[in-house]
Amino acid sequence: MDFRSDILSQRDRLYRLALGITMHTAEAEDVVQETMIRAWERRAEWPMIKNIPGWLALICRNLALDSLKRQKRSTLLQTDVASESGPNIEARDTIDYIIRLTATLPPPQDEIFRLRDIEGLSYRDIAQQLDISEDQVKVYLHRARGQIRKQIVNKS
């Protein structure tokens, strides 16, 4: 296994995943950087890993979710919201709400939802990445969308 061809080649895909979760370019870049560092630190495990892209996505997802939690805590600590306009607050609230809904989905529904509806990956690519069938991807995605739709309707 080669770091450059097997790990670094996944940077763009991991960036899209991190960006879809954090919604901040700089934070997504930091998450990908940390993912690469963690992968390098665990290079002794590489021969035993069957699905490197899936393994990297899991590391990236967990780091991005941790980052999102830190962002939310930081936002709560900020007291200067008076300078923000109403539409910006509403847009951010909507994005935060969808991210929170996605974070409540059980695995692997959360990851499949992000890969398909945020990153735009094909069913085939998701199935290969997660080492499951395309039909199973469709089932999980259908359930994920249904849960999100149900929570949105219940909020209204």
C-alpha positions in Angstrom: 0.0 0.0 0.0 1.3 3.5 -0.9 0.4 6.6 1.0 0.4 8.8 -2.0 -1.7 6.7 -4.3 -4.0 5.0 -1.8 -4.5 7.7 0.9 -3.7 11.1 -0.6 -5.8 10.3 -3.6 -8.9 10.4 -1.4 -8.3 14.0 -0.2 -10.9 15.6 -2.5 -13.6 13.2 -1.6 -12.8 13.5 2.1 -12.9 17.3 1.8 -16.4 17.2 0.3 -17.5 14.9 3.2 -15.9 17.2 5.8 -17.3 20.3 4.2 -20.8 18.8 4.1 -20.6 18.3 7.8 -18.8 21.4 9.0 -20.1 23.8 6.4 -16.8 25.8 6.7 -14.0 25.5 4.2 -11.1 26.1 6.6 -12.5 23.7 9.1 -13.0 21.1 6.4 -9.4 21.5 5.3 -8.3 21.0 9.0 -10.4 17.9 9.3 -8.9 16.4 6.1 -5.4 17.3 7.3 -6.1 15.5 10.6 -7.5 12.5 8.8 -4.3 12.2 6.8 -2.2 12.4 10.0 -4.3 9.8 11.7 -4.1 7.5 8.7 -0.3 7.9 8.6 0.0 7.2 12.3 -2.0 4.0 11.8 0.0 2.8 8.7 0.8 -0.5 10.4 -2.9 -1.4 10.1 -3.2 -0.7 6.3 -2.6 -4.3 5.2 -5.5 -5.5 7.3 -7.9 -2.9 6.0 -10.1 -4.2 3.1 -11.8 -0.9 2.3 -9.3 2.0 2.6 -11.7 4.7 1.2 -14.4 3.6 3.7 -11.9 3.6 6.6 -10.7 7.1 5.7 -14.3 8.3 5.4 -15.1 7.0 8.8 -12.1 8.7 10.4 -13.0 12.0 8.5 -16.7 11.8 9.5 -15.9 11.3 13.1 -13.3 14.2 13.1 -15.8 16.4 11.3 -18.6 15.7 13.8 -16.2 16.4 16.6 -15.3 19.7 14.9 -19.0 20.5 14.5 -19.6 20.0 18.2 -16.7 22.3 19.0 -18.1 24.9 16.5 -21.5 24.8 18.2 -20.1 25.2 21.6 -18.1 28.1 20.4 -21.1 29.7 18.8 -23.1 29.4 22.0 -20.3 31.2 23.9 -20.3 34.1 21.5 -22.4 37.0 22.7 -22.1 39.4 19.8 -25.0 38.4 17.6 -26.5 41.8 17.3 -24.4 42.6 14.2 -25.9 39.7 12.2 -28.9 40.2 10.0 -32.2 38.2 10.3 -31.9 36.3 7.0 -28.3 35.2 7.7 -29.4 33.9 11.1 -32.3 32.0 9.5 -30.2 30.5 6.8 -27.6 29.4 9.4 -30.3 28.0 11.6 -31.7 26.0 8.7 -28.3 24.6 7.8 -27.6 23.8 11.5 -31.0 22.1 11.8 -30.4 19.8 8.8 -26.9 19.0 10.1 -28.4 18.1 13.5 -31.0 16.0 11.8 -28.4 14.2 9.8 -26.3 13.6 12.9 -29.3 11.9 14.6 -29.5 9.3 11.9 -28.1 5.9 12.8 -25.0 4.5 11.1 -24.7 3.9 8.2 -27.8 6.0 7.2 -26.0 9.2 8.2 -23.0 8.5 6.1 -25.0 7.3 3.1 -27.2 10.4 3.3 -24.1 12.6 3.3 -22.3 10.7 0.5 -25.4 10.7 -1.8 -27.2 14.0 -1.0 -24.3 16.2 -0.1 -21.4 14.8 -2.0 -23.4 13.5 -4.9 -21.7 10.1 -5.1 -23.4 7.4 -7.2 -25.1 4.4 -5.5 -22.3 2.2 -6.9 -19.5 4.3 -5.5 -21.2 4.4 -2.1 -21.7 0.6 -2.1 -18.1 0.1 -3.0 -16.9 2.5 -0.4 -19.0 1.0 2.4 -18.7 -2.6 1.2 -22.4 -3.2 0.9 -24.8 -3.8 -2.0 -26.3 -1.0 -4.1 -29.8 -2.2 -3.0 -28.8 -1.8 0.6 -27.5 1.7 -0.1 -30.9 2.6 -1.6 -32.8 1.1 1.4 -30.6 3.0 3.9 -31.0 6.2 1.9 -34.7 5.8 1.7 -35.0 5.3 5.4 -32.6 8.3 6.1 -34.6 10.6 3.9 -37.9 9.4 5.5 -36.6 10.1 9.0 -35.4 13.6 8.1 -38.7 14.4 6.3 -40.6 13.2 9.3 -38.6 15.3 11.7 -39.0 18.4 9.5 -42.8 17.9 9.2 -43.1 17.4 13.0 -41.2 20.7 13.6 -43.6 22.7 11.4 
